[in-house]
Each structure stands twice: as structure tokens, then as C-alpha cells.
Amino acid sequence: MFGIGMQELLLILVIALIVLGPKKLPEVAKALGKAMNEFKRATNDIKESLELDQSLKTVKKSFDTMNDTQPAASANASASGPSDVKAASPSHEEAAPKTNDPPHVSS
């Protein structure tokens, strides 16, 4: 605990009791405890905020690298608009030629 041994801690408490007196010492100890608790809470909030900021940076970086690695053809198709995308993709009729054969019925 801060490199303070039992003898040093006891000496500090005796000096505090002499300087502050028995009526004031509990109030000072309570205020000191509240201040330390508030400091710990603020430190934890800052730590969580920094961790959240770091994780958001890594997610943004991964999205940026994902967008940079897209093929140029798909990037050009999406940039030129939806009308060009329809013209570039084959229609269903062109993909399968029509035949006059009746469909096979399994019995």
C-alpha cells in the first residue's frame, strides 16, 4: 500500500489525531474517502471512454480498408447509377433460352 508500513501508517494517524482532534478527524476521513471514490470513478470513466474511442477507430479503419479493396468494376457500376446496373446485368430471358418442350412431370 504505497510503500508505507504499519508503523508509518500508525504514526500518520496519531499525528492527524493530534492536529485535527477527535471531533474533526472522522469528518476529514469521510471527505477524503469520498474524494478518493470520486477520483476512482472519474478515472474509470476516462478509461472506458478511451477504450470505446480506440474500438471505434479500429472499426472505422476496417470499413475504410474494406471500401478500398472493392473491385473497380463494382465501384464504377455503383457510381454510375442504378440504370446502368440494369443494362449491364443480363435479363432472365437472355440467360435461359426458350424451348417448346413441355416440362418434365415425374410420376
Summary of the structure (lengths in Angstrom):
residues: 107
radius of gyration: 36.7
end to end distance: 86.0
largest distance: 109.6
contacts: 170
relative contact order: 0.04
helix: 74%
strand: 0%
